[in-house]
Amino acid sequence: MENALPLFGLASVVISLGVFVHLSVGAWLRWRAFERAHEPPPHGHAQLGAGVREQLAALERAIEAQGVEIERIAEAQRYATRMLTERAPGAASVQRPPQGIITPH
């Protein structure tokens, strides 16, 4: 359990990076959608535009749902890390068997 703390820290960094990438891509997609909404539509692509808008809306909803789930995972990871760091000083009081005892495997 003593070696788990760096792993939880690393996992927190990785999850935080994932959240950052998710938010960055989401912001970029929203910006692109905003720009496209204010552009005049090209000639002959009126029917295609409605389908693409529906697909983009579905994609945005899916990305938002993933972002919420990633944030929940990150919050659980932060909680677990906090619990381990608060418990770490008391973990030394756990009695361990002497080094000379060999247990059967």
CNS distance restraints for C-alpha pairs under 8 A (distance, minus, plus):
assign (resid   1 and name CA) (resid   5 and name CA) 7.46 0.50 0.50
assign (resid   2 and name CA) (resid  88 and name CA) 7.60 0.50 0.50
assign (resid   3 and name CA) (resid   7 and name CA) 7.31 0.50 0.50
assign (resid   4 and name CA) (resid   8 and name CA) 6.22 0.50 0.50
assign (resid   5 and name CA) (resid   9 and name CA) 6.22 0.50 0.50
assign (resid   5 and name CA) (resid  81 and name CA) 7.10 0.50 0.50
assign (resid   5 and name CA) (resid  84 and name CA) 7.01 0.50 0.50
assign (resid   5 and name CA) (resid  85 and name CA) 7.41 0.50 0.50
assign (resid   6 and name CA) (resid  10 and name CA) 6.09 0.50 0.50
assign (resid   7 and name CA) (resid  11 and name CA) 6.05 0.50 0.50
assign (resid   8 and name CA) (resid  12 and name CA) 6.08 0.50 0.50
assign (resid   8 and name CA) (resid  77 and name CA) 7.35 0.50 0.50
assign (resid   8 and name CA) (resid  80 and name CA) 7.95 0.50 0.50
assign (resid   8 and name CA) (resid  81 and name CA) 6.00 0.50 0.50
assign (resid   9 and name CA) (resid  13 and name CA) 6.33 0.50 0.50
assign (resid   9 and name CA) (resid  81 and name CA) 7.08 0.50 0.50
assign (resid  10 and name CA) (resid  14 and name CA) 6.20 0.50 0.50
assign (resid  11 and name CA) (resid  15 and name CA) 6.04 0.50 0.50
assign (resid  11 and name CA) (resid  77 and name CA) 7.64 0.50 0.50
assign (resid  12 and name CA) (resid  16 and name CA) 5.96 0.50 0.50
assign (resid  12 and name CA) (resid  74 and name CA) 6.80 0.50 0.50
assign (resid  12 and name CA) (resid  77 and name CA) 6.25 0.50 0.50
assign (resid  12 and name CA) (resid  78 and name CA) 6.74 0.50 0.50
assign (resid  13 and name CA) (resid  17 and name CA) 6.08 0.50 0.50
assign (resid  14 and name CA) (resid  18 and name CA) 6.22 0.50 0.50
assign (resid  15 and name CA) (resid  19 and name CA) 6.21 0.50 0.50
assign (resid  15 and name CA) (resid  70 and name CA) 7.59 0.50 0.50
assign (resid  15 and name CA) (resid  73 and name CA) 7.95 0.50 0.50
assign (resid  15 and name CA) (resid  74 and name CA) 5.98 0.50 0.50
assign (resid  16 and name CA) (resid  20 and name CA) 6.16 0.50 0.50
assign (resid  16 and name CA) (resid  74 and name CA) 6.89 0.50 0.50
assign (resid  17 and name CA) (resid  21 and name CA) 6.15 0.50 0.50
assign (resid  18 and name CA) (resid  22 and name CA) 6.04 0.50 0.50
assign (resid  18 and name CA) (resid  70 and name CA) 7.89 0.50 0.50
assign (resid  19 and name CA) (resid  23 and name CA) 6.08 0.50 0.50
assign (resid  19 and name CA) (resid  67 and name CA) 6.97 0.50 0.50
assign (resid  19 and name CA) (resid  70 and name CA) 6.52 0.50 0.50
assign (resid  19 and name CA) (resid  71 and name CA) 6.94 0.50 0.50
assign (resid  20 and name CA) (resid  24 and name CA) 6.04 0.50 0.50
assign (resid  21 and name CA) (resid  25 and name CA) 6.07 0.50 0.50
assign (resid  22 and name CA) (resid  26 and name CA) 6.05 0.50 0.50
assign (resid  22 and name CA) (resid  63 and name CA) 7.81 0.50 0.50
assign (resid  22 and name CA) (resid  67 and name CA) 6.61 0.50 0.50
assign (resid  23 and name CA) (resid  27 and name CA) 6.03 0.50 0.50
assign (resid  23 and name CA) (resid  67 and name CA) 7.45 0.50 0.50
assign (resid  24 and name CA) (resid  28 and name CA) 6.11 0.50 0.50
assign (resid  25 and name CA) (resid  29 and name CA) 6.05 0.50 0.50
assign (resid  26 and name CA) (resid  30 and name CA) 6.15 0.50 0.50
assign (resid  26 and name CA) (resid  60 and name CA) 7.50 0.50 0.50
assign (resid  26 and name CA) (resid  63 and name CA) 7.08 0.50 0.50
assign (resid  26 and name CA) (resid  64 and name CA) 7.88 0.50 0.50
assign (resid  27 and name CA) (resid  31 and name CA) 6.10 0.50 0.50
assign (resid  28 and name CA) (resid  32 and name CA) 6.16 0.50 0.50
assign (resid  29 and name CA) (resid  33 and name CA) 6.08 0.50 0.50
assign (resid  30 and name CA) (resid  34 and name CA) 6.04 0.50 0.50
assign (resid  31 and name CA) (resid  35 and name CA) 6.17 0.50 0.50
assign (resid  32 and name CA) (resid  36 and name CA) 6.08 0.50 0.50
assign (resid  33 and name CA) (resid  37 and name CA) 5.98 0.50 0.50
assign (resid  34 and name CA) (resid  38 and name CA) 6.54 0.50 0.50
assign (resid  35 and name CA) (resid  39 and name CA) 6.43 0.50 0.50
assign (resid  41 and name CA) (resid  45 and name CA) 7.29 0.50 0.50
assign (resid  41 and name CA) (resid  46 and name CA) 7.12 0.50 0.50
assign (resid  41 and name CA) (resid  49 and name CA) 8.00 0.50 0.50
assign (resid  42 and name CA) (resid  46 and name CA) 7.60 0.50 0.50
assign (resid  45 and name CA) (resid  49 and name CA) 6.12 0.50 0.50
assign (resid  46 and name CA) (resid  50 and name CA) 6.95 0.50 0.50
assign (resid  47 and name CA) (resid  51 and name CA) 6.96 0.50 0.50
assign (resid  48 and name CA) (resid  52 and name CA) 6.22 0.50 0.50
assign (resid  49 and name CA) (resid  53 and name CA) 6.03 0.50 0.50
assign (resid  50 and name CA) (resid  54 and name CA) 6.29 0.50 0.50
assign (resid  51 and name CA) (resid  55 and name CA) 6.22 0.50 0.50
assign (resid  52 and name CA) (resid  56 and name CA) 6.06 0.50 0.50
assign (resid  53 and name CA) (resid  57 and name CA) 6.08 0.50 0.50
assign (resid  54 and name CA) (resid  58 and name CA) 6.21 0.50 0.50
assign (resid  55 and name CA) (resid  59 and name CA) 6.06 0.50 0.50
assign (resid  56 and name CA) (resid  60 and name CA) 6.04 0.50 0.50
assign (resid  57 and name CA) (resid  61 and name CA) 6.26 0.50 0.50
assign (resid  58 and name CA) (resid  62 and name CA) 6.21 0.50 0.50
assign (resid  59 and name CA) (resid  63 and name CA) 6.13 0.50 0.50
assign (resid  60 and name CA) (resid  64 and name CA) 6.06 0.50 0.50
assign (resid  61 and name CA) (resid  65 and name CA) 6.19 0.50 0.50
assign (resid  62 and name CA) (resid  66 and name CA) 6.22 0.50 0.50
assign (resid  63 and name CA) (resid  67 and name CA) 6.06 0.50 0.50
assign (resid  64 and name CA) (resid  68 and name CA) 6.30 0.50 0.50
assign (resid  65 and name CA) (resid  69 and name CA) 6.36 0.50 0.50
assign (resid  66 and name CA) (resid  70 and name CA) 6.05 0.50 0.50
assign (resid  67 and name CA) (resid  71 and name CA) 6.07 0.50 0.50
assign (resid  68 and name CA) (resid  72 and name CA) 6.26 0.50 0.50
assign (resid  69 and name CA) (resid  73 and name CA) 6.27 0.50 0.50
assign (resid  70 and name CA) (resid  74 and name CA) 6.08 0.50 0.50
assign (resid  71 and name CA) (resid  75 and name CA) 6.06 0.50 0.50
assign (resid  72 and name CA) (resid  76 and name CA) 6.23 0.50 0.50
assign (resid  73 and name CA) (resid  77 and name CA) 6.16 0.50 0.50
assign (resid  74 and name CA) (resid  78 and name CA) 6.15 0.50 0.50
assign (resid  75 and name CA) (resid  79 and name CA) 6.15 0.50 0.50
assign (resid  76 and name CA) (resid  80 and name CA) 6.13 0.50 0.50
assign (resid  77 and name CA) (resid  81 and name CA) 6.09 0.50 0.50
assign (resid  78 and name CA) (resid  82 and name CA) 6.08 0.50 0.50
assign (resid  79 and name CA) (resid  83 and name CA) 6.14 0.50 0.50
assign (resid  80 and name CA) (resid  84 and name CA) 6.18 0.50 0.50
assign (resid  81 and name CA) (resid  85 and name CA) 6.16 0.50 0.50
assign (resid  82 and name CA) (resid  86 and name CA) 6.12 0.50 0.50
assign (resid  83 and name CA) (resid  87 and name CA) 6.09 0.50 0.50
assign (resid  84 and name CA) (resid  88 and name CA) 5.87 0.50 0.50
assign (resid  85 and name CA) (resid  89 and name CA) 7.82 0.50 0.50
assign (resid  87 and name CA) (resid  91 and name CA) 6.20 0.50 0.50
assign (resid  88 and name CA) (resid  92 and name CA) 7.42 0.50 0.50
assign (resid  90 and name CA) (resid  94 and name CA) 7.76 0.50 0.50
assign (resid  97 and name CA) (resid 101 and name CA) 7.16 0.50 0.50
